[in-house]
Amino acid sequence: MELTDTDYNILDAIASGKVEPGTSPRHFVDYCDNVIGGDPQPLIDAGYIDAEPYINGLTEKGKQALANRKK
């Protein structure tokens, strides 16, 4: 999966604390749609975001993707 700028913005929203751990996936999808303008579901499905049963943060894959972008 090739990540877009919007995908990175979604990952950054979690990493920076704009989306707190314990947020329901439904509220997270609404937040991303309204504030960021993207759909986080593909990132959840691809294993970048730990969302079982709530948003718990980024997985190692998500952390690595965000770190690689910032280089």
Residue pairs with C-beta under 8 A, 6 or more apart in sequence:
1 42
1 46
3 11
3 65
3 69
4 38
6 36
6 37
6 38
7 38
7 42
7 43
7 48
8 65
8 66
8 69
9 36
9 38
10 32
10 36
10 38
10 40
10 43
10 49
11 43
11 48
11 49
11 58
11 62
11 65
11 66
12 18
12 66
13 19
13 31
13 32
13 35
13 36
14 49
14 55
14 57
14 58
14 62
15 57
15 58
15 62
15 63
15 66
19 28
19 31
19 55
20 55
21 54
21 55
21 56
21 57
22 54
22 55
22 56
23 31
23 54
23 55
24 54
24 55
25 44
25 51
25 53
25 54
25 55
28 40
28 51
28 55
29 39
29 40
29 41
32 38
32 39
32 40
33 39
40 49
43 49
43 62
44 51
46 61
47 59
47 61
47 62
48 58
48 59
48 61
48 62
48 65
49 55
49 57
49 58
49 59
49 62
50 56
50 57
50 58
50 59
50 62
58 66
